[in-house]
Amino acid sequence: MRFARTALLLAAMTALFLTVGYLIGGPGGTLIAFGAAVAMNLFAYWNSDRMVLSMYGAQEVGPQEAPNFYGIVAELARRANMPMPKVYIIESDQPNAFATGRDPQHAAVAATTGLLNRLNGEEVAGVMAHELAHVRNRDTLIMTITATLAGAISMLGNFAFLFSATRSNDENGNSNPLGMIGSLVMMIVAPLAAMLVQMGISRGREYEADRLGAQICGNPLALASALAKLEQGAHATYNSAAERNPATAHMFIINPLHGGVRDNLFSTHPNTRNRIAALETLAAEMGIRGGGSAGFAQPRSPWGQPPASPPRKGPWG
């Protein structure tokens, strides 16, 4: 059902792009703008993992630097029958995590020190299973496609405004059907519509990654507990790198930006309470009650170093 919804939203964005392009410059103008947008986004697609990891100062770790954390990811990859991704740690007090990479063979997962300090082994496993689910579902590819279309639509909207005055009349004396006001409206409305579709796709993929991630780690309640702690910690901690790069917000398991948290058109993530409720329903369907264990113990801290301070307790304790 959610796959069909994603396909429908992608079709809607494609239709919006083609409509805007045709209104501005006909078939020729559409192809030129689309070619430029595809070129830019192909570069971002092939280099997105390195760009984003560098943006957040992520440091790659292995079994020597982070034995527990690395071991959790390795066990989850084995359970999911996936290639072992590269593992990174981000020095940030805000508890959060994301996955990147163009496919399972070129994937990376990253968690912040804030997350590793606050969560126990079961909860860390739930979060990282969620991120592996994004990789397995190729959500990074889906979001790259939407970013390509959204960028192209924004470009066309800007073209419409910049050239509306010079194209008020063509060589045959025909007036520009959009006009200055119409071009201004298109410059604002078209990118906004594309952004809404992009956010809708992002929210749908989060629900699907929660479901598959819970199945990979074997304990939906562990992920539900982690989400509650992450929500509390993210709202209490400012993430300066994310605030400087809001376009990357959809990558994180919890919205890293300070702002709206409602499950509405303008949010990149579903409401956390709704996600937890869905996971509790899944746990009941799997016959899991009151936590359980999926075999992810945590002798000290998830990355093999004693925490600098005791983990903060969230509503799931």
N, C-alpha and C positions, 0 to 999 in steps of 0.2 A: 504493500500500500504506500509506504513512504518512498519507495523507488519510483512508483508511478507519479507521486506528487513532485519529486525532484525533476523527473522527465518533463512534466507539465510546466513547471516553473522555468526550466531551461528553454522549452519551446516558446513560452511567453516572452522571455528576454530576447530570444532570437528574432521573433516577430516584431518586437519593439525596435530592435536595432535596424532591421530591414526597412521598416516603415519610416523611421527618422531619416535614414540615409536616402531613401527615395524622394522624400519631400524636399530635402536640401539640394541634392545634386543629381538625382536620377541614378541609373545603374552605374555610370562611370564614377561619380563622386563617392558612391557607396563602396565600390571596390577599392578605391585609393585609400579612403579612411580606414577601411577594414584591414587592408594590407599593412598599413603602418601600425595599427593596434596589435595585430597578430605578431608582427616582428618584435615589438617591445615586450609583449607578454611571453613569447617563446624564450626570449633571453631570461626573463624572470623565472620561467618554468624550469629551465635547465640549471639555473643558479640559485633558485629560491632557498634551498636548504642552507647553503653557505651564507647567503645574505642574511637570513633571519637569525641563524645561530650566532653570527658575528655581531649582529645588531644588539643582541642581548648578552654578549660577552660569555657565551656558553663554553665550557671547558669539557673536552672529551675525557671520559674515564673508562678504565678497564677493570678486570677482576682484581688487580693489585691496588688500585687507588680507591675503589668502591666495591668491595667484595659482596656485601649484602645487597645493595641496590642493583649492581650488575647481575648478580645471581637471580634476583627476582625477575628482571627483564628476560634473562636467558630462559628461565623456566616457563614464563608465559609464552615466549616465542616457540618453545618446543611444544607446548600444549596446543597452540594455534596452528602448528605445522607451517611456520613462517621462517624466512631467513632472519638471523640475528641482526637487529638494527644497531647502529652506532648509538652509544649512550652518552648523554651530556648532563652536566650539572650547571645551573645558573645561580650565581651568588645574588640572591634577592630574598628579602624578608617576606615578600608576599607569597603565600602558598599557591602554586600553580604549576601547570605542565602543558606541553604541546608536542605534537609530532610533525615532522616535515619530511620531504623527499618525494620524488616523482613516482615511485613505485616501491613494492616491498623489497626489491633488490638494492634500492638506494635510499633506504629510510633511516631516520634518526629520531630518537625520543629524548626529551629533555624535561627535567624537573628542577624546581628551585630548591635552595637550601631551606627556605621557609616551609615548603611542603614536607621535606624529609625530616624536619625537626618536629612537625606537628602530628604526623600520621604514624600509626603502627604498621607492621609489615603487611597485614591483611589489607589495610586501606591503601598503602602504596601499590600493592598488587592490583587492586581494583582500578586505581587511576591509570597505571601503566597499561593494563589490559584495555581500557577505554582508548588510549592512544594507539595501541596496536590495532584495535578495531578500525580506527580511521585509516591506518595504512592498508589494512587488508581490504577495506571497502574502496580504496583509492579515492578517498575524499579530497586529498590534495589535488588530484587531477580534476575532479569536479569543480572545486573552488577556483582552480586556475582557469578553467573554461569560463566560469561566470565572471571572473576578474577580467578576462579578455573582452568579453561582450560588454561588461559595464564600462571598461575603459574606452572601448570604441564608441559607445553611446555618448559618454561624456565628451569625447573628442568631437563627435558630430555636432553635439549641442553647442560647443564653443565655436565651431566653424560656422554654424548657422548665424550666430550673433555677430561674429567678426566680419563676415562677408555680406550680411544682409543689406547694408547701406550701398555697397558697390554693385550689388546685384539687384537693386530695386527695379531696374529695367534691363532686359537683355537686348541683344543687337536687333531684334525684331520689334522692339518696343513693348514687349509683354512684361507686365509687372511681376515682381517676385510674389508668388502666392502666399508666402509666409509673412513678409513685411517685417519691419523692425520690431513691432510688438509681438508678433507671432514667433519670431526668432528668439526674443528674450524669454518668452514663456517656454519655448522648447528647451533653451539652455538650462532652465531651472527644473522643469517638470520631467524631462527625459532622464537625466541622471538620477533624480530622486526615485523615479519608478524603477530604474535598474537597481538602485541600492536596496529598495524594498524587496525586490525579487531575490537579490543576492542574500539578504538577511534571512528570508524565508527558507532558502535552500540550506543555509548554515544551521538554522535551528532544527530542521528536519534531520540533518546528518548527525547532530548531537544526540538526539533520541536514539537513533539507530546504533551509534557507537556505544551508548550506555547499555543497550540490550546485548549486543554482541560481546562487549567487554565483560559484562557480568557473567556471561556464559563461559568465556575463556578463563576467567579467574575462578569460576565455580561458586561465587558467593555474591549475589546482588546486594545483600545488606552491607557488605564491606565497602562497596562503591557508594552506596547511599550514605553511609557514615562519613566517608571521605568527602563527598560533595557538601554535606552540612558543615564540616570543619573548614573546607576551602572557601565556601561562601562567606562564613563569618570572618575568616582571616583576610580574604581579598578586600572586603569592605573596610576593614580596619587598617589596612596597609596600602600605602601609596606606591605604585609601580611607575617610577619616572620614565623608564625605557618604553613601557607600553603607552604611556601618555604622549610620548614624543612620536610614537608610531601607531596611531589608532587603527590603521588599515590592517594590522596584524592581530587585532583583538579576537577575531573569529577563530584563530588557531588554538587558543587556550581552552582548557576544559571548563574554566570559570571565567567570565568576563573580567579582564584585568583592569578595566577602566572604571573610574568612579562616576556614577551616573545612574540612569534608569535601570531598574532590575525587573520591571514587569514583563510578562510574556506577551509582548505586543509586536506590532509591525516594525518598530524601530529598534528592537533588541537583537543582538547577534546570537544570543544564547536563550534557550528556554528558561522559564522560571525554575529555580532550583527545587522548590517544593514540588512542582509538577514532575520533575525528573525523579525525585526521591519516591514519590507516590507510585510512579511507574515501576521503579525497581522493587518496591515492596510488593507490588502485585506480581511481578515476575518471580520473586522469592517464594511467594505463596504457591505459585504454580509449580515451582521446582521442589516444593515440600520442605523449604528451609525456614526454620523458626529461630529467632533470637540469636542471630550471628553465625554460629557454626564455625568451622575451620576449613580452609582450603589448602592448608599446609605451608603457609608463608609466615614462618616465625621471624621474630626480630630480636636477636640477642642483645644488640646495643642500639645502633641507629641504622637506618636503611642503607647508608653508604659507608659503613665500617668505621666511622669516627664517633666518639662520644659526643652527644649534643652539647653545645656551648651553654644552653640553658634548658630547663625542663620544658617539654612541649606544652603549648597552650591547650587548655581543655575547651572543646566546643560542646554543643548540645548533645552530641553522641558520646561524650566522655572518653 
